[in-house]
Amino acid sequence: MESQTLDREFNRVLELAEFDLDYTSLNDHFKDLSKLAARVAGTDISLVNIIDSYTQWTVSKHGLDIDSMPREESVCQHTILNGDHLEIKDLSKDDRVKNKFYVTGDPHLRYYFGLPLKTSEGNNLGALCVLDTEEKDLSPEKIELLKIIANEIVSRLENTKEVGKLQSKIKDLTETQRKVSHDIRGPLGGIIGLSELIKEKGKENKIDEILEMMDLIKQGGKSILELAEEILGSSDEKQPGQNEFNLKTFKRKLEQLYLPQAKTKGVELNVEISEKNVDVPFLKNKLIQITGNLISNAIKFTPKDGRVTVAILLNNNENDKTLHVNVIDTGVGIDENQLAEIQNGEGKSTNGTSGERGYGFGLSLVKHLVENLNGSLEIQSEVGKGTTFNVALPRE
């Protein structure tokens, strides 16, 4: 692959990571558009697909029940490399896909038309595609309508990204609010205590004016303290918000996304969480992109009947608020040269244990994202025995 193409692909997956998408929660955003695309094209099937380094995620579907497939199995992987659109009249006669399971077996697809989902930065995050079991002939007018639908999908994705940014800012404001509440508790408690002491002394010396002033100070201090308690009480809630996980919800999300991949390949996937701090919320910020790429990589390089374990621990001490994610596999391992390339951020494609192909950017992307979050990535590996990735991310 040419250097320019490699750069373009890395920029593509990097921008996709910035969208920080939860692939299982997007169907409601796009189900009207996927249905409309099928109606416009006159096809039985329409899919909205997002493609990362390893996987094609179907985030909205009409007419076909599918959630994901390995990137190398998809037709849309070719669409995102295309400049405008990709039309295949008969999939069974196209050398790139004629042996794929959805062509040779149920639903025996034949027709494909795909449009890249191009962002304002010029990167193709995925594709809108329409498919059928019979050959179709799309007029230029229908193609233009499908382009309008594809542009609307991108617009909604970008709106989702902006909402995520706003939620992060709100979270920051909430944290500031919590800290302010904590900070004013002590001084206000001191003021109330001091006013009580002075009031007692005033009683002894029968200084009515001071007694009256101390009552005012005490009542004012109590009112502010009650307000602080109210603010702090609302910000100390342990339920995760829309832009947050706790250990239990993070575990469920990873299992929902990656257990199907592991089962398809015959690899055992276990997600384990520590018993402490299980309900403490923390920002989702890039966690799916980081952990998901590591899990997909582990599945790719672990042979059938192998095992991938994800162990997650959250420290929530005053001086240590760190999320630890360890991904351990029993795969083929990484030699010293490959380790050095990963540590240097160099992505090179290698085939997985079942011949899976990729662009080699999954681990380079993880390294980039972890460093941008001021975290650390450590890798231990032994060729033929497996690899362990240790990620530590500050959650403050």
C-alpha positions in Angstrom: 0.0 0.0 0.0 1.4 3.4 -1.0 2.5 5.8 1.8 -0.1 8.3 0.8 -2.9 5.7 1.1 -1.5 4.6 4.5 -1.6 8.2 5.7 -5.1 8.7 4.5 -6.2 5.5 6.2 -4.6 6.4 9.5 -6.2 9.9 9.4 -9.6 8.2 8.7 -9.5 5.9 11.7 -8.1 8.7 13.8 -11.1 11.0 12.9 -13.5 8.0 13.5 -12.0 7.7 17.0 -12.7 11.4 17.6 -16.4 10.7 17.0 -16.2 8.3 20.0 -19.2 6.4 18.8 -21.2 3.7 20.6 -22.1 1.4 17.7 -25.0 -0.3 19.6 -26.9 2.9 20.3 -27.1 4.6 16.9 -30.0 2.7 15.3 -32.6 5.2 16.4 -30.6 8.0 14.8 -30.6 6.5 11.4 -33.4 3.9 11.1 -35.6 6.4 9.2 -32.8 7.1 6.7 -31.9 3.4 6.1 -35.6 2.7 5.4 -35.8 5.7 3.1 -32.7 4.6 1.2 -34.2 1.2 0.5 -37.5 2.9 -0.7 -35.6 5.3 -3.0 -33.4 2.5 -4.5 -36.3 0.0 -4.7 -34.1 -2.6 -2.9 -35.0 -5.1 -0.1 -32.0 -4.1 2.0 -30.3 -0.9 3.2 -27.5 -0.7 5.7 -25.6 2.2 7.4 -22.1 0.8 8.1 -19.2 2.3 10.1 -15.8 0.7 9.4 -12.9 0.8 11.9 -9.5 -0.9 11.7 -10.9 -4.4 12.2 -14.7 -4.4 11.9 -17.6 -3.2 9.9 -20.3 -2.1 12.4 -23.9 -2.0 11.0 -25.3 0.9 13.1 -28.7 0.9 11.3 -30.3 -1.8 9.1 -33.4 -2.3 7.0 -34.3 -5.7 5.6 -31.3 -7.7 7.0 -30.5 -8.6 10.6 -26.8 -8.0 11.0 -24.7 -6.1 13.5 -21.1 -6.5 12.5 -18.7 -8.5 10.4 -14.9 -8.6 9.9 -13.8 -5.7 7.8 -12.1 -8.0 5.2 -15.5 -9.8 4.6 -17.4 -6.6 3.7 -18.1 -5.0 0.4 -18.2 -1.5 1.9 -14.4 -1.7 2.6 -14.0 -1.2 -1.1 -16.5 1.7 -1.2 -14.6 3.8 1.4 -11.5 3.5 -0.8 -13.5 4.7 -3.8 -13.8 8.3 -4.7 -17.6 8.6 -5.3 -19.7 5.5 -5.2 -19.4 1.8 -5.9 -21.9 -0.3 -7.9 -21.7 -4.0 -8.4 -24.4 -5.4 -10.6 -23.7 -9.0 -9.7 -21.7 -9.8 -6.6 -21.3 -13.5 -7.7 -19.2 -12.3 -10.7 -17.0 -9.9 -8.8 -13.6 -11.5 -7.8 -13.4 -9.4 -4.7 -16.6 -10.7 -3.1 -17.9 -13.7 -5.1 -16.9 -16.2 -2.4 -18.3 -14.3 0.6 -20.8 -16.0 2.8 -23.6 -13.6 2.0 -23.2 -14.3 -1.8 -22.7 -18.1 -1.7 -25.2 -18.6 1.1 -28.3 -17.0 2.6 -29.4 -14.3 1.6 -27.6 -14.9 -1.7 -27.1 -11.2 -2.4 -26.4 -10.1 -6.0 -26.8 -6.3 -6.3 -24.8 -3.7 -4.3 -24.6 0.1 -4.5 -22.6 2.0 -1.9 -21.9 5.6 -1.1 -19.0 6.6 1.3 -20.0 8.6 4.4 -17.5 11.5 3.9 -16.9 14.0 6.7 -16.2 17.7 6.3 -12.5 16.7 6.8 -12.7 14.5 3.7 -12.5 11.1 5.5 -14.8 8.2 4.8 -16.1 6.8 8.1 -18.1 4.1 6.5 -20.8 3.7 3.8 -24.5 3.8 3.1 -25.3 0.8 1.0 -28.4 -0.7 -0.7 -28.5 -4.4 -1.6 -30.8 -6.9 -3.2 -31.0 -10.5 -4.3 -31.8 -9.4 -7.9 -30.0 -7.0 -10.2 -31.2 -3.4 -10.1 -30.8 -0.3 -12.3 -30.5 3.0 -10.4 -31.3 6.1 -12.4 -29.1 9.3 -11.9 -32.0 10.9 -10.0 -32.2 8.0 -7.5 -28.4 8.1 -7.1 -28.6 11.8 -6.3 -31.3 11.2 -3.7 -29.1 8.5 -2.1 -26.3 11.0 -1.9 -28.5 13.4 -0.1 -29.4 10.7 2.4 -25.7 9.8 2.9 -24.9 13.5 3.6 -27.7 13.6 6.2 -26.2 10.6 7.9 -22.9 12.3 8.1 -24.6 15.5 9.4 -26.3 13.5 12.2 -23.0 11.8 13.1 -21.3 15.2 13.3 -24.2 16.5 15.5 -23.8 13.5 17.7 -20.1 14.3 18.1 -20.8 17.9 19.1 -23.4 16.7 21.6 -20.7 14.5 23.1 -18.4 17.4 23.4 -21.1 19.4 25.2 -21.7 16.6 27.6 -18.0 16.5 28.5 -18.1 20.2 29.2 -21.2 19.7 31.4 -19.3 16.9 33.2 -16.4 19.3 33.8 -18.7 21.9 35.2 -20.3 19.3 37.4 -16.9 18.3 38.8 -16.1 22.0 39.4 -19.4 22.4 41.2 -18.6 19.4 43.3 -15.2 20.7 44.3 -16.6 24.2 45.1 -19.2 22.6 47.3 -16.6 20.6 49.1 -14.3 23.6 49.5 -17.0 25.8 51.0 -18.3 23.2 53.5 -15.3 23.6 55.8 -15.2 27.4 56.1 -18.9 27.6 56.5 -18.9 25.0 59.2 -16.2 27.0 60.9 -18.2 30.2 60.7 -21.2 28.6 62.2 -19.1 27.0 65.0 -17.4 30.4 65.7 -20.7 32.2 65.8 -22.1 29.7 68.3 -19.0 30.2 70.5 -19.2 34.0 70.3 -23.0 33.7 71.1 -22.3 31.7 74.2 -19.7 34.3 75.3 -22.2 37.0 74.5 -24.8 35.4 76.8 -22.3 35.3 79.6 -21.5 39.0 79.2 -25.1 40.0 78.3 -24.1 41.8 75.1 -27.5 41.8 73.3 -26.2 43.5 70.1 -23.5 40.9 69.6 -26.0 38.1 70.2 -28.3 39.5 67.5 -25.5 39.7 65.0 -24.3 36.2 65.8 -27.8 34.9 65.1 -27.8 36.5 61.7 -24.3 35.1 60.9 -25.3 31.7 62.0 -28.6 31.7 60.0 -26.8 33.0 56.9 -24.0 30.4 57.3 -26.6 27.6 57.7 -28.5 28.7 54.6 -25.4 28.7 52.4 -24.3 25.3 53.9 -27.7 23.8 53.1 -27.3 25.1 49.6 -23.8 23.5 49.4 -25.2 20.2 50.7 -28.0 20.3 48.1 -25.5 21.0 45.2 -23.1 18.4 46.5 -25.8 15.8 47.0 -26.9 16.1 43.3 -23.4 15.9 42.0 -22.4 12.9 44.2 -25.0 10.7 42.5 -23.4 7.4 41.4 -25.6 6.6 38.5 -23.6 7.0 35.2 -24.9 9.7 32.9 -25.3 9.5 29.1 -21.6 10.2 28.5 -20.4 7.9 31.3 -19.8 4.3 32.2 -19.3 2.5 35.5 -17.5 -0.8 35.6 -20.7 -2.8 35.2 -22.0 -0.9 32.2 -18.6 -0.9 30.6 -18.4 -4.7 31.0 -21.9 -5.1 29.4 -21.0 -2.8 26.5 -17.8 -4.7 25.7 -19.6 -8.0 25.8 -22.4 -6.7 23.6 -19.9 -5.5 21.0 -17.2 -8.2 21.0 -18.7 -11.5 22.2 -20.2 -12.1 18.7 -16.8 -11.6 17.1 -15.1 -14.0 19.5 -17.9 -16.7 19.1 -17.7 -16.4 15.3 -14.0 -17.3 15.4 -14.3 -19.9 18.2 -12.3 -17.8 20.7 -13.4 -17.6 24.4 -13.8 -13.9 25.5 -14.1 -13.1 29.2 -14.6 -9.6 30.6 -13.7 -9.3 34.3 -14.2 -6.3 36.6 -12.9 -5.7 40.1 -15.4 -5.8 43.0 -14.5 -2.3 44.3 -15.8 0.9 42.9 -18.2 -0.9 40.5 -20.8 1.8 40.7 -18.5 4.8 40.4 -19.1 6.7 37.1 -16.3 7.7 34.8 -16.3 9.4 31.4 -16.6 7.2 28.3 -14.0 9.3 26.5 -12.4 7.0 23.9 -12.7 3.9 26.1 -14.6 1.9 23.4 -12.1 2.9 20.7 -9.1 2.0 22.9 -10.4 -1.2 24.5 -12.3 -2.3 21.4 -9.2 -2.1 19.2 -7.2 -4.1 21.7 -9.9 -6.8 21.9 -10.3 -7.0 18.1 -6.5 -7.3 17.7 -6.4 -10.0 20.4 -9.2 -12.0 18.7 -7.5 -11.6 15.3 -4.2 -13.1 16.5 -5.7 -15.8 18.7 -6.4 -19.1 17.1 -9.6 -21.1 17.5 -10.2 -22.5 21.0 -7.9 -19.8 22.4 -8.8 -17.3 25.1 -9.0 -13.5 25.4 -9.4 -12.0 28.9 -10.2 -8.3 29.6 -9.5 -7.3 33.2 -10.7 -3.9 34.3 -9.9 -2.1 37.6 -10.9 1.4 38.7 -8.9 3.2 41.4 -10.9 5.9 43.0 -8.6 7.2 45.8 -8.1 10.9 46.3 -4.6 10.8 44.9 -5.2 8.0 42.3 -8.2 8.1 40.0 -7.0 5.7 37.3 -8.8 3.1 35.1 -6.7 0.0 34.4 -7.6 -2.1 31.4 -5.6 -5.3 30.7 -6.2 -7.3 27.6 -4.6 -10.8 27.7 -4.6 -13.3 24.9 -3.3 -16.8 24.2 -2.4 -15.9 20.6 0.6 -16.0 18.4 2.5 -13.3 20.3 4.5 -10.3 19.0 8.3 -10.5 18.2 10.7 -7.8 19.3 10.8 -6.0 15.9 7.0 -5.8 15.8 6.9 -4.5 19.4 9.4 -1.8 18.5 7.2 -0.8 15.6 4.1 -0.5 17.8 6.0 1.5 20.4 7.2 3.9 17.7 3.6 4.3 16.4 4.4 2.5 13.1 1.4 0.6 11.7 2.0 -2.4 9.4 -0.6 -4.9 8.3 -0.2 -8.6 9.1 -2.6 -11.5 8.6 -4.5 -13.0 11.6 -4.6 -16.6 12.5 -7.6 -17.3 10.2 -6.2 -15.1 7.4 -7.8 -11.9 8.5 -6.3 -8.9 6.8 -6.0 -5.4 8.2 -4.3 -2.1 7.7 -2.2 -2.4 10.8 -3.4 0.8 12.4 -5.4 -0.6 15.3 -2.5 -0.7 17.8 -1.0 2.6 16.5 -4.3 4.2 17.0 -4.6 2.9 20.6 -1.1 4.2 21.4 -2.0 7.6 19.9 -5.3 7.8 21.9 -3.8 6.7 25.2 -1.0 9.2 25.0 -3.4 12.0 24.1 -5.3 11.1 27.3 -2.1 11.3 29.3 -2.3 7.5 29.9 0.3 4.7 29.5 0.4 1.6 27.4 2.7 -1.3 28.3 3.0 -4.5 26.2 4.4 -7.9 27.3 4.5 -10.7 24.7 6.0 -14.0 24.0 6.0 -15.5 20.5 3.8 -18.5 20.4 2.3 -18.0 23.9 0.4 -14.7 23.8 0.3 -11.0 24.5 -0.8 -8.8 27.4 -1.7 -5.1 26.9 -1.8 -2.9 30.0 -3.5 0.4 29.7 -3.7 3.0 32.5 -5.9 6.0 32.0 -6.4 8.9 34.4 -10.1 9.4 35.0 -10.0 12.7 36.9 
